[in-house]
């Protein structure tokens, strides 16, 4: 049985990053309404790429929604707690968040964007489990602020360890400071590639849940005229496979 070392929490100062998705739209000249989005700055959902441009799964979703609705989008890429606050205050009209009691309290879901699996990964060869209680007393890492469902969020048998990133969790796992790490499949495989760690070294030992990442409209926003065009666009993007390609055929999942 390994020992868990205490984690010193570092307070980071984040800068708010605002950008307009499509540079070929002159916001001053268009008469169509502007939609304000907030996007989490956690890779692979939202991040800056090697060309110093915003990229990621949710950035691509917003770009597709803009193309379909013809409504220009201004996207704020922020730490997840700030995304929550923007939806709470109506600073942003839309955000893609995991469907949860908190999200439903602050926003109106206008449809599902993706249904990712929340998995538990450990060293390859670790015995698979069917119930989290089988890991009683084990240290399990998870992304700070993330909600993975009742079975994980309120489990009293395991010792949940908040992480700043999945990269941090994988490093702690390799140092035997964690028994396993919980996150979405897309986040895991992206982190493994960035850390240049073979996917054959780590394996899923349990699917905790399958959640839904929904497009939420802020209950505090007065721009209710935006709901219907984005609802229709979301239905169309789901139907024609655009969203599936973004999340599963876009290089974020293993070949």
Secondary structure, DSSP 8 states (H G I E B T S, - for coil): ----------------EEEES-TTS-TTT--S--EEEEEE--TTTSEE-TTS-EESHHHHHHHHHHHHH---EEEEEE-HHHHHHHHHHTSSSEEEEE--HHHHHHEEEEEEEE--EEEEEEETT----SSGGGGTT-EEEEETT----HHHHT-SSSEEEEES-HHHHHHHHHTTS-SEEEEEHHHHHHHHHHTT--TTSEEEEEEEEE--EEEEEETT-S-THHHHHHHHHHHHHHHTTHHHHHHHSSSSS--
